Amino acid sequence: MTTATKRFEVLVGLHESDKDGYTKYREGMTPILHEMGGYFRLDLRVSEMLQGDADDPFNRVFILSFPDESTMERFFSNEEYQSIRAEHFDSSVKSYRLIASFEHEQAQ
C-alpha cells in the first residue's frame, strides 16, 4: 500500500539576468535547502512567456518543496541563506515572483 506525505511547496518564476551568478547562488543555497529537508521538485528554463503580469518575462520556473510551511519560513530567514542571497541572487536576478504556494501530496 502506498502512503502519501503532505509537503508545502512554492511555485516561483524569475528572470535570470546573470547565469554564472545565479549558478553560484544555487550552489550556495542548495546544501542549506537539503539540510532542512527541502529540494527542487521541478526546475525549468523557459524560452517564452505567452501570458502573465510579470515585470520581466520569466526564463526560469521552479517548485521548491519543503516538509511544511514553517520549514520554508526558517529556510528563507536562515542567516547563511540570507548571506548567499545578498551576494549572488540580488545581482543575478532581474525580477522574481511567487506564483503560488500550496500543499502537495507526495506518494511514498
N, C-alpha and C positions, 0 to 999 in steps of 0.2 A: 504494500500500500504506500502511495506517495503522500508525503505531508507537505504542507505549504507554510512558508515563513513570510511574514509581512516585513517589508523594508520601506524606508522612507526615501523617496527619490526626487531629484530636481532635474528638469529639462532646461538646458541653457543654450542660447545662441550667442555667438560673438563674432566680431570682425577682427581677425588676427592680422596685425599690420607688420609684425616682425617675426618671421618664422623661427629664427635662431633664438631670439629672446623668449618666445613662447615655449620652445622646446626646453630651455633652461628652467623656466617656471615649472613645467610638467615634471621634469627630472627631480626638482627640489621638493615639490609638494606631494608627489605620488607615494613616497615612503610614509609620510605622515598620514595620508589618506588610508593606506593599507594598515598601519598600526591601529587605527581607530575602527577597523572593520569595514571600511568603505572601498569602493572601486568604481571604475568607469564601466557601466553596463553597456553603453553604446557610445561610440566616438566616431564622428564623421567629418570629413572635409567635403564641403559642398561648393559647387561652382556657380549656382544661380539661385537667387531668391525670387520666386514668382509673385508672392503676395506677402504683405506684412507691414507693420508700422515701426520697424526698426530704424534707428538713426542712420545706420550704415548696413548694407546687405550682409547677412551672416555668411561667413565662409567656414565656420566650424559650428557643429551642433553636437551636443553630448548629453548623456544622462549620467549623473553621479548617484550612486546607490549607497545608502547608509543603513546601519542596523535600526535606527529610529531617528526621530526629529531632533532630540536633544544631542545625539552624537554629531549630527550635522552642524548644529549651533556651536558645539565645542570645537569642531574642526575649524570652522571659519573664524573663530575667535582665538584660536591657538597662537601664541606669540611667535613660534617658529614659522608657522604658516604665514602669518602677517608680515614677517620679515622677508620671506621669499616672495610674497606677492608684491610688496613695495619695490623690491629690487628688480623683478623680472616681468610681472604681469602688467603693471601700470604703464610701462613703456612699450609693451609689445602688443597690447590690445587696444584698438581704437574705440570700440564700444562693445557692450555686452548687455544681455537681457535675460532675466529669469523668466522663462516662458510659462512654466508650470511647476508645481510641487504636488506630490501625490504619494499615496501608499500603493505598493506593488506587491502582489502575492507571488512569491518565487517557489516553484516546486523543488523539493529536495529528494 
